[in-house]
Amino acid sequence: MLLRFALAGSRTDTIRVVLTGLSAALATLAVLAALTVLAIPTVLDGGRNVSPQYRNPLIAEAGLRVGVAATLVLLTIPVLVLAGQCARFGAPARDRRLAAFRMAGAGPRQAVVIAATEAALASGLGALAGLGIYLVGRQVLGSPGPDGKLALPTDVLPPVWQLAVVVAGIPVLAGLIAMLLLRRVVLTPYGVVRRVRTRPPRPWAGLLILGGLGTAALLAPLTRYLLRSGRSLPYDLFGLAVLVAALAVTVGTITGTGWIAHVTGRLLHRFARRPAGLLAARRLMADPWTGSRTLAALLAAVLFAAIASGVRIRMSTEFAADAEYWRRDAERTGEPYIPQDTTFYEGAHDLVYLALTVALVIAAGGLLVALAESIVSRRRELAALVATGVPRAVLGRALAWQTLTPAVAGIVLAAVTGITLQRSLYGGEVRSNWGTVCGASTTDCVVLPPIVRTAPLPLGDLAGFVGVALAVVLTLLLVSLLLLRTSTAVEELRTA
Amino acid sequence: MSFLGTRAAVKSYGPTPALRGVTVDVAEGEILAVTGPSGCGKSTLLHCLAGIMPVDAGEVFYRGRRIDTTSEEERARLRRTEFGVLFQFGQLVAELTAAENVALPLLLAGARRRDARTAALAWLDRLGVADLADQRPGTMSGGQQQRCALARALVTEPRVLFADEPTGALDTLAGEQVLGQLVRLAREQRTTVVLVTHDARVAGYADREVTLRDGVVDPTGLGIAAVRR
């Protein structure tokens, strides 16, 4: 019976169920892929743990596989954000249904359980679909190439208990998230009351960003001090510090966007002369968190992309410095200079960029759902405004202001914070190898100093990521403007 | 040709007919109540008269000009400048204050923000809710919200006010107050009012009543207010 209640809904409920199932399927695929990578058996070859049956070194080298698995798990973050956005889709219709359940005698807890069951069931179906795609994918992509090697680890299956935990765990997680999202909602027989945060955001997010950047900036001098004093580096502690710093700047950037949205709203309200600006300003002030919530995954993707572009340009500079050093070394020794093959590392960075692009696309999905929801949930109000003569263009411009203001500010903040974090951790200066190089005789030795270079700022890559993120927001905005047209049809006055 | 009206107006929602050849005339300065049971086509008639919705067949005219053949932009301009529209609920922008909601039509018409606010405050004062000027709709009662909505509908001093069940969501006392103010202000400004209601008490405020049944005008002329009298 609970199942029947959970799935009894309107068209928007069906869309929400489908979207939730889709995000659960994506999350299942990402986690199963990570588990598969971790389950690859290795053989010892020349002192290295390798799996020679794979073509891609990122999978073949055991040392690199943890990073691949971590990237795959990180991909579930935008997927989970997408799931969160889906859970909000069609909320007014679901709220009315839940209120009807309360009217029919269901207690507040029972109504919440019904909503959570809906999310869990949809996610369960999605997780099963994800498992199905995974198992079919193994068969379809399982044949080796002409070199006899596999492109993907399709010959490995994680233990069955791990598969079961993923397929059962994702629906449970989805149910718990749904209950968490309903924590500010009071379900009564007469309707649904949302407890909203009325206090404007404070600039504390800035402290989080500064704290994260400060922690990162301390690590480099601390490392130098420990090495100089002959002590060993506490790698675990340093790893934890980097993680905390990254988390602090990410949370700071996302919540900081809420504060920026509020401040921008206030400024816009002060100086706006036309209705579109006024409407957008008041909406930004009334709920500045909407912007940061909907943009969270996109901002996180931009932030990590900025870090990745900083790491990449630093590595390229390092390779260039090393190449220069070895060229001088070859000149000195008279041996031929053989340039180092860096294609593997560049390939690895290409894969990171690919993963970030996938994260951007998934984040775009979440953003589209959020934008659609913001229009659909207020379609009666919008239709009434159009009926009283407010041109749709004014509502469109208000939506554009309201969407682009936090987006532009947040994306720029994420890019700047990301690159600053990377620079704080590694610094801008790179040094090549150095050592004593001898010529024809052992008496003809000199110390070849290291080549010191400064890694430039990755302005091109940064501009590319910022541009792609803004293009994504702009495209989705245009799509949502089409939805605005149908949502302001006069029929909404009768049916909404 | 009268000030405002329809000739043989037909409107359907898919296979369901809402208006089946309705002819209505409204004189300038008149307060007309459109009454009838639920689903008889009252709101549809109001939407067609206000140019919110086009008719499928027939004519809609205003001041000697057909408005059913004009573009959506032109009809929207008409609603912004010549007409005021008042619904049952859900028409105020939740994030704007009462004064900003009332000022909105003036801003759309190109007024300066300060001037629009001054006019909005004056209208809120006339409707007895000046103290709510800086409050948002969510913190007001239904009656207070409806008075703000009435102020917004009248702030451009429209020639015609369309009111669709304006007191339908209010208790008796609040409903009487809103309606009393609506009628008083309309008479003061000689505003023509088309009032859709199924409530005999509300219809009793009108100069004349037109009753619809199953999408056509009741030929007996016996409206609910007339029966009540």
Interface residues (C-beta under 8 A of the other chain):
Chain A: A272 R273 R274 P275 L278 L279 R282 R283 M285 A286 D287 R378 R380 E381 A384 L385 V386 A387 T388 G389 V390 P391 V394 V490 E491 L493 R494 A496
Chain B: Y13 S43 H47 A50 I52 M53 E73 A76 R77 L78 R79 R80 T81 F83 G84 V85 F87 G90 Q91 L92 V93 A94 E95 L96 E100 L104 P105 L107 L108 R112 R113 R136 R152 A153
